[in-house]
Amino acid sequence: MRKKLRDHRRHKDNPFATLTATVLPSFVARLDLISKDQHVPDPPSPTPQEPQSELQVDKNSKMKLCSRNYSERLALITSARVSVLSEILPDIGLEVETEFTHRWLVDKWAATSRQQKKLYSPEFVCNGAKWRILLFPTGNQQSDTLSIFLDSVDAPTMPKDGQWHICVQFSLAIVNHKKITAQHRFNPYEADWGFNHLVKLNHLTVPLDGSQHALIEDDQALFIVHMRVMKDVTGYLWHNYINYDSKTATGLVGLKNQGATCYMNSILQSLYFIPYFRKATYHIPTDADTPTKSIPLALQRVFYHLQLSDSPVGTSELTSSFGWTSADSFMQHDVQEFNRVLQDTLETKMVGTKAEGAIRNLFLGEYKSYIKCMDVEFESSRGEVFYDVQLNVKGCKNVLESFKEYVDVETLEGDNKYQAEGFGLQRAKKGVVFTSFPPVLFMQLKRFEYDMERDSMVKINDRYEYPDELNLDAFLETKPAVPQNYWLYGVLVHSGDLSGGHYTAFLRPKKAGDRWFKFDDDRVTPCLPKESLKTTSPAKRFTNAYMLIYIRQQDTESIFAEVGEEDIQGHLRSRFEAERLKQNDSPRNVPKPTLVNTKILLEEHVMKHRGFDLCNFDNKAYPVTPVLTIRFKREETVFGLKQAILKEIGGGVTVDRLRVWTLVGRQNKTVRPDTLLTTSDDGATLEQVRLKLANLSQELRLGRVPGSPKGADKSLTLFLKYYDPTTSIIRYAGKVFVPNKGVKITEMLPILWNRAGLPPKTPLLLFEEVKPDMIDELKVKQTFASAELGDGDIICFQRDMSRFESQIEDKSIALFSNTMTLCIIAILSYSSLAQLIVLKIH
C-alpha cells in the first residue's frame, strides 16, 4: 500500500506548530521485532525473554497476540524485539544522545474511535523531557484515515525565544504492520509532528499483505514510537529559519541576491574570508575613482560591510561597476570564469601599488608541458602558469584520481611518432608535470561537458570525493623541500542543471579545525564538517561540489593574519562607515510594516511554468515564477482582499464566486492548496489570517461554498499536465473537478484526450507528481480514492508510446465539471510566509 510524502505534517489544533521540519520518506514494512530501551506504562515490564519475532510467538503459543489481557500482551511485546523500528531510521552521522521505545495499548477501540476525536497516550519521559503519542482515531481533517503524531508536552510551556529545542528522529507504528519515520526539531513553536495518513480506517480490521492478523484484533490496538534524540552540535539542526538572524547566530552576514547572482556571492564570500586577499583589496588606491565605474572601490565596499554590517550586504554597486544592467543580474555566469575575470581586473589595478603581486602570491602555480623522446636524448618543454586547476569528474572517483589523470603520460609511437628536431620520427612520452603549487589552490571540477550522442552539453552528477587534507608531492616534477600539504578551506556547490541552478558555499572562515558555515546568499548558517565533505547524495543527485579551495598548511599563518583598522584606507572608512550606520537602521529596529505584500499568481503564469509543481516561489535552483504583487494594510479584511483581487483581474466576477484556500509548502518540497477560507472568514483581518495560517494543516478541504457542485464533500480538484514524448515538453493542461472520489480514473480519460488534443481512445500513461524527484504511475482502473489522490494533487499524462490498444470505451463526462477557469495564488509575505490560493468559479 502506497504512502505519500505529503502525509508528514502536524495537526491543526496545535497553536505552536508550523511547517518547517525535515521529513524523511515513509516506509511500509512488517513490524516483526521490538527493540531495546523499552518503556512500558503500568504495569511494569517483566524480565525480558529470549527475543523472537511476533509471528513466531503467535505460531508457538497457538494464541492471538491481541487476545491476551493488558499485562500479558505488554509482557509478550516487551520480550520481543522491535529493531525494525530502529533500523529504518537512517544513520545521518550525528551523535545519538538517547534511544527510546514507548508502547501504548488502546482497549475498546470501537467505542473509543466513535466517542473521541482526539486521544493522548499516557505521558512518558525521554531525554529528560515529557512526551506522549497523539492519535486521531477518525483522522485529522480526514474522515477515512488514522492520524498519529509524536507530541512534546514540555515544548508549549517553554519560553518562545528559540533556545529550547530537542532534535528527534522517530518512527511510529501500529502493530503488527504499519510504520513510518520522520525527523523533527521540537520547540515551543513546533510542539508535535507526525502523519495525517498512517493507514486507511477500512484497513484496520482486515489482514494486510498476506498477514494472518489485522492491525486491530479483539477491539485492541497497540501503538509504538521509537525515538532517537540527536545531539545538536551546531545548535541549528533541522531549524526552520523563521525569524533567523545570521549575525546573531554566527557573527557573519550574507550577500543579497539580485536575481541570479548566487554564483558571484559564493565566490565573493570565498575571497573575503582570505584575509591576505581582503587586505590587498583594501590597499588598492581608489580615492580618485568614480564610484559607479570602479570595480576595486565597489569590492572594497562589499568587503567593508561584510566585516562590520549587522544585515545582508548588497552588491548592486559592484555589478554596476561591471557595466551590467539589471537584466545582466538575472543571467547566471560560470563561477570559475567570473573568478578569473575579477582577479585579472584587480591584478591590473594593483600594479604600482602596495598591493602589487598579491594575486600572484596567492593563486599562481606553474606546470610544464613536455614531450620527451624515449630512444634519444631530446626533450621539448614549455612552462606555463595557472590560477586554478580544472579537474575531470567523469571517470574519476576523487581528487587524487583526477590529478593522476591530469599528469597521465601519453606514449607517441607507431603512426603517431613525434618529429624530433635533428632526430626525425621518434617514440616519445607526452605529458604535463607541475613545477609549483600556489598557497591557495582553486580546483574547478568539470561538471559540464559535451555529449556527442546527445549533441548537447550535459551535467555530470557523479559522486566525487575530496579529502579534508591533501598531499600533492607526487605530482611535482621534483620532490619539494617542504611537503605540499593542504587543508580544505571551501567547497562551492551547484544545484540544478544546464538550464539553471543555484550556487552556495561551504567555508571554514578562519583556519583548519575551525567551524564550517554554509553561505546561501543572504543566509549564513553553521554546519557540520561532513556537510561540506558530502555535497552529493541520492536525495540530492543534482547538487554537487563544483569548485574546491585548498590552503597550503605552511602558508596558513601568513594568509590568515588579521586585518586591522590600519589596513583600511582612511577615505574608505569615512565613506563606508556612513553607509554602514545608515544600513544598520535596519528593519529589526523599525516597527512592523503597516503594509502586507500579497503575491498573486495568475493561471497564465501557471501555463508558462515548465518545471515541477504549479509554480516556483522561492527555489533558487530554478527560475522563480513571476507574480503580481498587491500591497494591503494589515487591518484589511479578507473580503477587501477578494475585492482588490477581482479589481485586478477584471471580468465582472463577483466576490461570492471566489474560493480561497491557504497554500503551503510541504516538507516534500511541493506547494499545494491547504484549507478553505469560507465567507465566515471575510471579516477577519490579514493579520488575523496570517496568525491563523500557522495553525493550518496541509490538506485542502474544498467544503461547500456558493457555486459548489453537489457532493463536494466527497470531491476533489486535480491539476493536469501533459507531456509530449516527441518534443520532451511538459505543459499545464488545466484542472478538473471530480465530484466523487469513488469513481474510476478511467472516467477522466475523455477530458485528458480533449485537453491534449488527442484522438479518443488514445492509449495514455498517467503519473502523479509526488515530490521533485519522484513520480508514481497511476492505474486507470483504480478509483481516485484507492489511488489516494487528494485535493490539489497533480496528474501528469502522456501518450503510451508502446501503442498498446486500449479497450476503454468512451464514457460520458457529465460526472466531471471543469467549472474553475481562473487560478490565482496569493501569498501574505511578511514575518512568516503565509500563503493563499484563490480559484474563480462560474
C-alpha positions in Angstrom: 0.0 0.0 0.0 1.5 3.3 -1.1 2.2 6.1 1.4 2.8 9.6 0.1 5.3 12.0 1.5 2.7 14.7 1.6 1.3 12.9 4.7 4.0 14.2 7.1 2.6 17.1 8.9 1.5 18.4 12.2 -2.1 18.6 13.4 -4.4 21.7 13.2 -5.2 22.1 16.9 -1.6 22.8 18.0 -1.2 26.6 18.3 2.6 26.3 18.2 3.1 24.2 15.2 4.5 25.4 11.9 5.6 23.5 8.8 9.4 23.6 8.8 10.9 20.3 9.9 12.7 18.0 7.5 10.7 14.8 7.0 12.1 11.6 5.7 10.4 9.1 3.3 7.8 6.9 4.8 8.1 3.1 4.8 5.7 0.2 4.5 7.1 -3.0 6.1 6.2 -5.6 8.6 6.8 -4.8 12.3 8.2 -8.1 13.4 10.7 -7.1 16.1 10.7 -4.9 19.2 13.9 -3.1 20.3 15.9 -2.0 23.3 15.3 0.7 25.9 11.7 -0.4 26.4 9.3 1.8 28.4 6.1 0.2 29.5 3.3 2.0 31.4 1.6 0.4 34.3 2.1 -2.5 35.0 5.9 -2.5 34.7 7.8 -4.6 32.2 8.6 -8.2 33.2 12.1 -9.6 32.8 12.9 -9.8 29.0 12.8 -13.2 27.5 14.8 -14.6 24.6 14.0 -12.3 21.6 11.7 -13.8 19.0 9.6 -12.5 16.2 5.9 -11.6 16.7 4.9 -14.2 14.1 7.0 -16.9 15.9 5.4 -16.0 19.2 1.9 -16.4 17.7 2.8 -19.7 16.0 4.4 -21.3 19.1 1.8 -20.2 21.6 -1.2 -21.0 19.3 -2.8 -17.8 20.6 -3.5 -14.5 19.0 -1.3 -11.8 20.4 -4.2 -9.3 20.6 -6.4 -11.8 22.5 -4.3 -11.6 25.7 -5.1 -9.3 28.5 -3.3 -6.0 29.0 -0.5 -7.3 31.2 0.1 -10.5 29.2 0.2 -8.6 25.9 2.7 -6.0 27.1 4.8 -8.7 28.6 4.9 -10.6 25.4 5.6 -7.5 23.3 8.4 -6.5 25.7 10.0 -9.9 25.4 10.2 -9.5 21.6 12.4 -7.1 19.6 11.4 -4.1 17.6 14.7 -3.5 15.9 13.0 -2.8 12.7 11.7 0.5 14.1 15.3 1.4 14.9 16.8 0.1 11.7 14.6 2.0 9.4 15.8 5.3 10.9 18.6 6.4 8.6 22.1 6.9 10.1 22.8 10.6 9.4 26.2 10.6 11.0 25.3 12.5 14.2 25.9 11.6 17.8 22.9 10.0 19.4 22.1 11.2 22.9 19.3 8.8 23.8 17.4 6.0 22.1 14.0 5.0 23.5 10.9 3.0 22.8 7.4 3.5 24.2 4.2 1.4 23.7 0.6 2.3 24.1 -2.2 -0.2 24.1 -5.7 1.2 23.4 -8.6 -1.0 24.7 -12.2 -0.9 23.4 -11.1 0.6 20.1 -14.5 0.6 18.5 -16.1 2.7 21.3 -13.0 4.9 21.7 -12.9 5.8 18.0 -16.6 6.7 18.0 -16.5 8.8 21.1 -13.2 10.6 20.9 -11.9 12.7 18.0 -8.5 13.1 19.6 -6.7 10.9 22.1 -3.5 11.2 24.0 -1.3 8.4 25.4 -0.1 8.4 29.0 2.9 10.7 29.3 6.4 9.2 29.2 9.9 10.7 29.7 12.7 10.6 27.1 16.0 12.5 27.4 14.6 14.4 30.4 11.5 15.7 28.6 7.9 14.6 28.7 6.3 13.2 25.6 3.0 11.5 24.5 1.5 10.0 21.4 -1.3 12.0 19.9 -3.9 10.0 18.0 -6.9 11.0 15.8 -8.9 7.7 15.6 -11.0 9.0 12.7 -8.4 11.2 11.1 -7.1 14.7 11.4 -9.1 16.7 8.8 -9.6 13.4 7.1 -12.6 11.1 7.6 -11.1 7.9 6.2 -7.5 7.7 7.7 -5.9 7.1 11.0 -3.6 10.1 12.0 -0.8 9.8 14.5 1.8 12.3 16.0 4.6 12.5 18.5 3.8 15.4 20.9 6.2 17.2 23.2 4.4 18.0 26.5 7.1 20.5 27.5 7.5 22.5 24.3 4.4 24.7 24.6 5.4 25.7 28.2 8.9 26.9 27.3 9.9 30.5 26.5 9.4 31.3 22.8 13.0 32.7 22.4 14.0 29.9 20.1 16.6 28.4 22.5 14.8 25.4 23.9 14.6 22.5 21.4 15.1 18.8 21.0 16.0 17.1 17.7 14.4 13.7 17.3 14.4 11.0 14.7 11.4 8.8 15.3 9.3 6.0 13.9 5.6 5.4 14.7 3.9 2.1 14.2 0.7 0.3 14.7 1.3 -3.4 15.4 1.5 -5.6 13.5 2.0 -4.0 10.2 2.4 -0.2 9.5 5.2 2.0 10.4 6.6 5.4 9.2 9.5 7.6 10.1 10.3 11.3 10.4 12.8 13.7 12.0 11.9 17.0 13.6 13.2 19.8 15.8 10.7 20.0 18.6 10.5 23.6 20.0 7.9 26.0 21.6 6.6 26.8 18.1 6.6 23.2 16.8 5.5 21.0 19.6 4.3 18.0 17.6 5.0 16.2 14.4 3.6 13.2 12.7 1.4 11.8 10.0 -2.1 12.6 8.9 -2.2 9.4 7.0 -0.9 6.3 8.8 -3.4 3.8 7.4 -6.9 3.8 5.9 -9.6 3.2 8.5 -11.2 0.4 6.5 -7.8 -1.4 6.5 -7.6 -1.6 10.3 -9.7 -4.7 10.8 -8.7 -6.8 7.7 -5.4 -8.8 7.3 -3.0 -7.0 5.0 -0.2 -8.1 2.7 -0.7 -11.8 3.4 -0.7 -11.5 7.2 -2.9 -13.7 9.2 -3.7 -10.8 11.5 -5.4 -7.4 11.2 -4.0 -4.3 12.8 -6.8 -4.3 15.3 -8.0 -7.5 16.8 -10.2 -8.2 19.7 -11.0 -4.5 19.9 -7.4 -3.6 20.9 -4.8 -1.5 19.1 -1.1 -1.3 20.0 0.9 1.8 19.0 4.7 2.1 19.3 7.0 5.0 19.0 10.8 4.6 18.7 12.7 7.8 19.4 16.3 8.7 18.7 17.4 12.0 20.3 20.2 13.6 18.3 22.9 15.8 19.7 22.6 19.2 18.1 26.3 20.2 17.7 25.7 23.4 15.7 22.6 24.5 17.6 20.6 24.7 14.4 19.9 21.1 13.4 16.7 21.0 11.3 16.0 24.6 12.2 13.1 26.2 10.3 14.9 29.6 10.0 11.8 31.6 10.8 13.0 34.9 12.3 16.5 33.6 11.8 19.3 36.2 12.1 22.7 35.2 10.6 24.6 37.8 12.5 23.2 36.7 15.9 23.6 33.0 15.1 27.1 33.1 13.5 28.5 36.5 13.8 28.6 36.6 10.0 26.3 38.2 7.3 25.4 37.1 3.8 25.1 38.8 0.4 21.8 39.8 -1.2 20.9 38.0 -4.4 20.0 40.4 -7.2 18.2 37.8 -9.2 20.8 35.3 -10.4 23.9 36.5 -8.6 24.3 33.5 -6.3 27.4 32.4 -8.3 29.0 35.8 -7.6 28.0 35.7 -3.9 29.6 32.3 -3.4 33.0 33.4 -4.8 32.9 36.8 -3.1 32.4 35.1 0.3 35.3 32.7 -0.5 37.6 35.6 -1.3 36.5 37.8 1.6 37.4 35.2 4.2 41.0 35.0 2.9 42.4 37.9 5.0 45.5 38.3 2.8 43.3 38.9 -0.2 41.0 41.2 1.7 43.9 43.3 2.9 45.4 43.5 -0.6 42.0 44.7 -1.9 41.8 47.4 0.8 45.3 48.6 -0.3 44.3 49.4 -3.9 44.2 53.3 -4.2 40.6 54.2 -5.1 40.2 57.7 -3.6 40.1 59.3 -7.0 37.9 56.6 -8.6 34.4 57.2 -9.9 32.1 55.1 -7.6 29.9 53.8 -10.3 32.7 52.7 -12.5 35.4 51.4 -10.2 35.4 47.6 -9.6 38.1 47.8 -6.8 36.1 50.5 -4.9 32.9 48.5 -5.2 34.6 45.4 -4.0 36.1 47.4 -1.1 32.6 48.5 -0.2 31.3 44.9 -0.2 34.2 43.7 2.0 33.9 46.5 4.5 30.2 45.9 5.0 30.7 42.1 5.3 33.2 42.9 8.0 31.1 45.3 10.0 27.4 45.2 9.0 24.6 43.5 11.0 22.5 42.7 8.0 22.9 41.2 4.5 25.1 43.3 2.2 24.0 44.5 -1.3 26.2 44.0 -4.4 24.4 46.4 -6.8 27.3 48.9 -6.8 29.7 46.1 -7.7 27.6 44.8 -10.7 27.0 48.4 -11.8 30.8 48.8 -11.9 31.0 45.9 -14.3 28.8 47.8 -16.6 25.9 45.4 -16.1 22.3 46.3 -16.4 19.6 44.9 -14.2 18.9 42.3 -16.8 22.5 41.1 -16.6 22.0 40.4 -12.9 19.4 37.9 -13.9 21.8 36.0 -16.1 23.8 33.3 -14.4 27.5 33.1 -15.3 30.1 30.4 -14.6 31.7 30.9 -11.2 35.2 29.9 -12.4 35.1 32.3 -15.3 33.8 35.1 -13.1 36.6 34.5 -10.6 39.3 34.7 -13.2 37.9 38.0 -14.7 37.6 39.5 -11.3 41.2 38.6 -10.3 42.6 39.8 -13.6 40.9 43.1 -13.2 42.2 43.5 -9.6 45.7 42.4 -10.6 45.9 45.1 -13.2 44.7 47.7 -10.7 47.3 46.6 -8.2 50.3 47.3 -10.5 52.5 50.0 -9.0 50.7 50.0 -5.6 51.3 48.5 -2.2 49.1 45.5 -3.2 51.1 44.6 -6.3 51.8 40.9 -6.7 49.1 39.9 -4.1 47.1 37.9 -6.7 50.1 36.0 -8.0 51.4 35.4 -4.5 48.2 33.7 -3.5 46.9 31.9 -6.5 49.6 31.4 -9.1 51.1 28.0 -9.8 53.2 26.6 -12.6 53.4 23.5 -14.7 55.4 22.2 -17.6 54.1 20.6 -20.8 56.7 18.3 -22.3 57.5 15.8 -25.0 60.5 13.5 -24.2 61.9 11.1 -26.6 62.3 7.5 -25.4 65.3 6.4 -27.5 67.3 9.6 -27.9 68.3 12.5 -25.7 65.7 15.0 -26.8 63.0 16.9 -24.9 60.8 19.8 -25.8 59.1 21.6 -23.0 57.2 24.8 -22.2 56.5 26.3 -18.9 53.0 27.8 -18.1 51.2 29.4 -15.2 47.8 28.7 -13.8 45.4 30.3 -11.3 43.2 27.3 -11.0 43.3 23.6 -11.9 40.5 22.1 -13.9 39.9 18.5 -13.0 37.9 15.8 -14.7 35.0 14.3 -12.7 33.8 11.8 -15.2 35.7 8.5 -14.7 37.4 9.7 -11.5 36.3 8.9 -8.0 38.2 11.5 -6.1 40.7 14.4 -6.3 43.8 12.2 -6.4 42.5 10.2 -9.3 41.7 13.4 -11.1 45.3 14.7 -10.5 46.7 11.3 -11.7 44.7 11.6 -14.9 45.8 15.3 -15.3 49.5 14.3 -15.3 48.9 11.0 -17.1 51.6 10.3 -19.7 50.7 9.6 -23.4 53.0 7.5 -25.5 53.6 8.7 -29.0 54.5 5.7 -31.2 53.6 3.9 -34.5 51.9 6.3 -36.8 51.8 8.9 -34.0 55.6 9.2 -33.5 57.0 12.6 -32.6 59.1 14.6 -35.1 62.1 15.5 -33.0 64.3 18.2 -34.4 67.5 16.7 -35.7 66.4 13.1 -34.9 63.4 12.6 -37.1 60.4 10.5 -36.1 60.9 9.1 -32.6 58.9 7.3 -29.9 58.2 9.8 -27.2 56.2 10.4 -24.0 53.9 13.4 -23.8 52.6 14.9 -20.6 52.2 17.6 -18.0 54.0 17.9 -14.7 53.5 20.5 -12.0 56.6 22.6 -11.0 54.9 24.5 -8.2 51.6 24.8 -6.4 50.2 28.1 -5.0 49.4 28.8 -1.4 45.6 29.0 -2.2 44.7 26.3 -4.7 41.4 26.6 -6.6 40.2 23.4 -8.3 37.3 23.6 -10.7 35.5 20.3 -11.1 34.4 19.8 -14.7 30.8 19.1 -14.2 29.7 20.1 -17.6 30.8 18.5 -20.9 29.7 17.9 -24.4 27.9 14.7 -25.1 28.4 13.6 -28.7 25.5 11.1 -28.6 23.0 13.8 -27.4 24.8 16.5 -29.4 24.5 18.8 -26.4 26.1 19.8 -23.2 25.2 17.7 -20.1 25.9 18.0 -16.4 27.9 15.2 -14.7 26.3 14.4 -11.4 28.6 11.5 -10.5 29.6 11.1 -6.9 33.1 12.7 -6.3 35.1 12.6 -3.1 37.5 15.2 -1.8 39.5 14.9 1.5 39.8 17.3 4.3 43.6 17.1 4.0 45.6 16.6 0.8 49.2 16.0 -0.1 50.3 16.8 -3.7 54.0 15.9 -3.6 53.6 13.1 -6.0 52.5 15.5 -8.8 55.5 17.8 -8.7 58.5 17.4 -11.1 61.0 17.3 -8.2 60.5 16.4 -4.5 59.8 19.6 -2.6 61.9 20.8 0.3 58.6 21.3 2.3 55.7 18.8 1.9 52.8 20.2 -0.2 50.2 19.6 2.4 46.8 21.3 2.0 43.6 21.6 4.1 40.2 22.1 2.7 39.1 25.7 3.1 35.9 25.9 0.9 33.5 24.0 -1.3 31.4 25.8 -3.8 28.2 23.8 -4.6 26.0 23.9 -7.7 22.4 22.7 -7.5 20.5 22.3 -10.8 21.3 21.5 -14.4 22.4 23.2 -17.6 19.2 25.4 -17.8 19.8 27.0 -14.4 20.8 26.4 -10.9 21.9 27.8 -7.6 25.3 28.2 -6.0 26.1 28.0 -2.3 29.4 28.0 -0.5 30.6 25.9 2.5 33.6 27.7 4.1 35.9 27.4 7.1 36.4 31.2 7.6 39.5 31.1 9.8 41.9 28.2 10.0 42.0 24.4 9.7 40.0 22.8 12.5 37.7 25.8 12.8 33.9 25.7 12.4 32.2 25.3 9.0 29.5 27.6 7.7 27.1 27.5 4.8 26.7 30.7 2.8 23.4 30.7 0.9 23.1 34.3 -0.4 21.7 36.4 2.5 21.6 33.5 5.0 24.7 32.2 6.8 24.2 29.0 8.9 26.6 26.8 11.0 27.1 23.3 9.6 28.9 20.2 10.3 32.2 19.3 8.6 30.6 16.3 7.0 28.1 18.6 5.2 31.0 20.2 3.3 32.6 16.9 2.5 29.4 15.2 1.3 27.6 17.5 -1.0 26.3 14.7 -3.3 23.7 12.1 -2.3 20.9 10.0 -3.9 18.4 12.5 -2.4 20.3 15.4 -3.9 21.6 14.0 -7.2 21.6 17.4 -8.9 23.5 19.1 -6.1 27.3 18.6 -6.1 30.6 20.2 -5.5 31.7 22.5 -8.4 34.8 24.2 -7.0 37.2 23.2 -4.2 39.5 25.6 -2.4 42.5 24.3 -0.5 45.0 26.3 1.7 48.7 25.1 2.0 49.4 24.4 5.6 52.8 26.1 5.6 51.2 29.4 4.5 48.2 29.4 6.8 49.6 31.8 9.3 50.6 34.5 6.8 47.4 34.1 4.8 45.1 34.3 7.8 46.9 37.3 9.5 44.2 39.5 11.0 43.0 42.6 9.0 43.5 45.6 11.2 41.9 49.0 11.0 45.1 50.4 9.7 44.8 48.2 6.6 41.7 50.1 5.5 42.4 53.4 3.9 41.0 56.5 5.6 38.8 57.6 2.8 37.2 54.1 2.7 36.5 54.1 6.5 34.8 57.5 6.4 32.8 56.8 3.2 31.7 53.2 4.2 31.1 53.9 7.9 28.4 56.5 7.0 26.8 53.9 4.7 27.0 51.2 7.4 25.4 53.3 10.0 22.6 54.2 7.7 22.2 50.5 6.8 22.2 49.5 10.5 19.0 51.4 10.9 17.7 48.0 9.9 14.1 46.7 9.9 14.8 44.9 13.1 14.8 48.3 14.9 11.8 49.6 13.0 8.1 48.9 13.9 6.3 46.2 11.9 5.4 47.4 8.5 1.8 48.6 8.1 1.6 47.1 4.6 1.5 43.5 3.6 2.8 42.4 0.2 0.4 39.9 -1.3 1.7 38.0 -4.3 -0.8 36.8 -6.9 -0.1 34.1 -9.4 -2.5 34.1 -12.4 -3.2 31.0 -14.3 -1.5 32.4 -17.3 1.7 32.2 -15.3 1.0 28.6 -14.4 0.5 27.8 -18.1 4.0 29.2 -18.8 5.6 27.2 -15.9 7.6 24.2 -17.2 9.1 22.8 -14.1 7.8 20.7 -11.2 4.7 21.7 -9.3 2.3 24.5 -10.3 4.8 27.3 -9.8 8.2 28.1 -8.2 8.1 30.7 -5.4 11.5 30.5 -3.8 13.6 27.5 -5.1 16.7 29.4 -6.2 17.9 26.4 -8.2 15.3 27.1 -10.9 13.6 30.2 -12.4 11.2 31.8 -9.9 7.7 32.3 -11.2 6.8 36.0 -11.9 3.9 37.1 -9.8 1.6 40.1 -9.4 2.1 41.9 -6.1 -0.6 44.0 -4.3 0.2 45.9 -1.1 -2.5 45.9 1.6 -2.8 47.3 5.1 -2.6 44.7 7.8 -6.0 45.8 9.0 -7.5 45.0 5.6 -10.1 42.2 5.7 -10.3 39.1 3.7 -13.3 40.5 1.9 -11.3 43.6 1.0 -8.6 41.3 -0.3 -11.0 39.5 -2.5 -12.4 42.8 -3.9 -8.9 44.0 -4.7 -8.1 40.8 -6.5 -11.2 41.0 -8.5 -10.4 44.5 -9.5 -7.0 43.5 -10.7 -8.2 40.5 -12.8 -11.4 42.1 -14.1 -14.0 40.0 -15.9 -17.1 41.1 -13.9 -16.9 38.2 -11.4 -18.5 38.8 -8.0 -16.8 38.2 -4.7 -19.1 35.3 -3.8 -17.7 33.4 -6.8 -14.2 33.2 -5.4 -12.9 30.2 -3.5 -9.9 31.0 -1.2 -7.6 28.4 0.3 -4.3 28.7 2.1 -1.3 27.4 0.1 1.6 25.8 1.9 5.0 24.4 1.1 5.0 20.7 2.1 8.0 19.0 3.5 8.5 17.0 0.3 9.3 20.3 -1.5 5.9 20.8 -3.1 3.4 23.6 -2.9 -0.2 22.6 -2.6 -3.6 24.2 -1.7 -4.5 23.8 2.0 -7.6 24.9 3.9 -10.6 26.7 2.5 -11.3 30.2 3.8 -15.1 30.5 3.7 -17.3 33.5 3.8 -17.3 33.4 7.6 -13.6 34.5 7.3 -14.4 37.6 5.3 -14.4 39.8 8.3 -11.0 38.6 9.5 -8.1 41.0 9.0 -5.0 39.9 7.1 -3.0 40.0 10.4 -5.5 37.6 11.9 -5.4 35.3 8.9 -1.6 35.3 9.0 -1.6 34.2 12.6 -4.2 31.6 11.9 -2.3 30.2 9.0 0.5 29.0 11.3 -2.0 26.5 12.7 -3.4 25.2 9.5 -2.7 21.7 8.2 -1.6 21.0 4.6 -4.7 19.2 3.4 -7.0 21.1 1.1 -10.7 20.8 2.1 -13.0 22.1 -0.6 -16.1 22.3 1.5 -19.3 23.9 0.3 -19.2 27.5 -1.0 -21.6 29.3 -3.3 -21.4 27.6 -6.7 -20.0 24.3 -5.4 -21.4 21.3 -7.2 -23.4 18.8 -5.2 -21.5 16.2 -3.3 -18.5 18.5 -2.9 -17.7 16.9 0.4 -16.6 13.8 -1.4 -15.0 15.7 -4.3 -11.5 16.7 -5.2 -9.8 19.2 -7.5 -6.9 17.9 -9.6 -4.4 19.8 -11.7 -3.3 18.4 -15.0 0.0 18.4 -17.0 0.5 16.9 -20.5 3.9 15.6 -21.5 4.7 15.2 -25.2 7.3 12.5 -25.6 8.1 13.6 -29.2 9.1 17.1 -28.1 10.1 16.4 -24.4 7.9 19.4 -23.4 5.5 19.3 -20.5 2.7 21.9 -20.3 -0.1 22.8 -17.9 -3.4 21.3 -19.1 -5.8 23.0 -16.7 -7.7 21.5 -13.8 -10.5 19.1 -13.4 -13.2 18.8 -10.7 -14.1 15.3 -9.6 -17.4 15.3 -7.7 -17.0 11.7 -6.4 -13.7 10.1 -5.4 -15.3 6.7 -5.7 -15.4 6.7 -9.5 -12.6 5.2 -11.5 -9.8 7.2 -13.1 -10.9 5.9 -16.5 -13.9 8.2 -16.3 -11.4 11.2 -16.6 -9.8 9.9 -19.8 -12.1 11.8 -22.3 -11.1 15.0 -20.6 -7.4 14.2 -20.9 -7.8 13.4 -24.6 -9.6 16.7 -25.1 -7.1 18.8 -23.2 -4.1 17.3 -25.1 -5.9 17.4 -28.5 -5.6 13.6 -28.9 -8.0 11.3 -30.7 -10.4 9.4 -28.5 -9.2 6.0 -27.2 -5.5 7.1 -27.5 -3.6 4.9 -25.0 -2.3 7.1 -22.1 0.1 6.7 -19.2 -0.8 8.6 -16.1 1.5 9.6 -13.2 1.2 11.6 -10.0 3.8 14.2 -9.1 4.8 13.2 -5.6 7.9 15.3 -5.0 10.6 16.9 -7.1 12.5 13.7 -7.8 9.6 11.2 -7.6 6.5 10.3 -9.6 4.1 7.4 -9.1 2.4 5.7 -12.0 -1.4 5.5 -11.7 -3.5 2.6 -12.6 -6.5 3.9 -14.6 -8.8 1.1 -13.3 -8.3 2.4 -9.7 -10.7 4.8 -8.1 -9.5 8.2 -7.2 -9.9 7.2 -3.6 -7.9 4.0 -3.8 -5.1 5.8 -5.6 -5.0 8.1 -2.6 -5.4 11.2 -4.7 -6.3 14.4 -2.7 -7.2 17.9 -3.4 -4.5 19.9 -5.2 -2.6 16.8 -6.5 -1.1 17.0 -9.9 -1.6 14.3 -12.6 0.8 14.2 -15.5 -0.2 12.2 -18.6 1.3 11.3 -21.9 0.6 9.1 -24.9 1.6 5.4 -24.3 4.4 5.1 -26.9 4.1 1.3 -26.8 1.0 1.8 -28.9 -1.0 -0.6 -26.7 -4.5 -0.6 -27.9 -6.8 0.3 -25.1 -10.3 -1.1 -25.0 -11.6 1.8 -22.9 -15.0 2.9 -24.1 -16.0 6.5 -24.5 -17.9 7.5 -21.4 -20.0 10.5 -20.6 -18.0 13.2 -19.0 -21.0 14.5 -17.2 -19.5 13.3 -14.0 -16.9 15.9 -14.3 -17.2 19.6 -14.2 -14.5 21.9 -15.3 -16.0 24.8 -13.5 -12.9 26.6 -12.3 -11.5 28.8 -15.1 -9.0 31.0 -13.3 -6.5 30.1 -10.7 -4.9 32.8 -8.6 -2.3 32.1 -5.9 -1.6 34.7 -3.3 1.0 34.9 -0.5 0.8 37.0 2.6 4.5 37.6 2.8 5.8 39.4 5.9 7.2 37.9 9.1 6.1 34.3 8.2 5.3 33.1 4.8 1.5 32.7 4.9 0.1 31.7 1.5 -3.3 31.8 -0.2 -4.8 30.2 -3.2 -7.8 31.6 -5.0 -10.0 29.9 -7.6 -12.7 31.7 -9.6 -15.7 29.5 -10.3 -18.7 30.1 -12.6 
